[in-house]
């Protein structure tokens, strides 16, 4: 099953130099309790995202583990498509 952002932060902390990166991280609530294998499009399904964007855009982590920094306009498209809060 997929995990919440706080559980993910705890699991990933040993692999990070700056633990503050998790303070702005949110999990996609639509994935809570679902198995990754049940997701049809992991390459386009947002797993985590920055709640507050950086100057260069909002960081997004997809279920297939690739990342992207997106513009405000692109974020609105992704947010709508993924039914994110």
C-alpha positions in Angstrom: 0.0 0.0 0.0 1.1 3.6 -0.6 2.0 5.6 2.4 1.3 9.1 3.9 3.8 11.9 3.5 4.8 11.7 7.2 5.5 8.0 7.0 7.4 8.6 3.7 9.5 11.3 5.3 10.5 9.0 8.1 11.4 6.2 5.7 13.4 8.5 3.5 15.2 10.6 6.1 18.3 8.3 6.3 18.9 9.0 2.6 18.7 12.8 2.7 21.1 15.4 3.8 18.5 18.1 4.5 15.5 16.8 6.4 13.7 20.1 6.0 12.7 19.1 2.4 9.9 17.1 4.0 8.2 20.1 5.6 6.7 21.2 2.4 5.8 17.8 1.0 2.2 16.5 0.6 1.0 13.1 -0.5 -1.7 12.6 -3.1 -4.7 11.6 -0.8 -6.4 9.8 -3.7 -3.6 7.1 -3.4 -4.0 6.4 0.3 -4.5 2.7 0.9 -4.0 1.7 -2.7 -1.4 -0.7 -4.1 1.0 0.8 -6.6 0.2 -2.1 -8.9 -3.4 -1.0 -9.0 -2.5 2.3 -10.6 -2.9 2.3 -14.4 -0.6 5.2 -15.2 2.2 5.5 -12.7 4.2 7.8 -15.0 1.4 10.4 -14.9 0.1 9.8 -11.4 1.4 12.3 -8.8 2.6 10.6 -5.6 4.0 13.7 -3.8 4.1 17.4 -4.5 5.4 20.6 -2.8 2.6 22.4 -1.1 4.2 25.7 -1.7 6.1 26.2 -4.9 9.7 27.4 -5.1 10.7 30.3 -7.4 11.5 27.8 -10.1 8.2 26.1 -9.9 6.5 23.3 -7.9 8.3 20.0 -7.4 6.3 16.9 -8.3 7.1 13.2 -7.7 5.3 10.7 -9.8 4.4 7.2 -8.8 7.1 5.8 -11.2 9.6 7.8 -9.2 10.5 10.4 -11.8 10.4 14.1 -10.8 9.5 17.3 -12.4 9.4 21.0 -11.6 6.3 22.5 -13.1 5.1 26.0 -13.8 2.0 27.4 -12.0 0.0 26.9 -15.2 1.1 23.3 -15.6 0.4 22.7 -11.9 -3.2 23.8 -12.3 -3.6 21.3 -15.2 -2.1 18.4 -13.1 -4.0 19.4 -10.0 -7.3 19.3 -11.9 -6.5 16.0 -13.8 -5.4 14.3 -10.6 -8.2 15.8 -8.5 -5.7 17.1 -5.9 -6.8 19.4 -3.1 
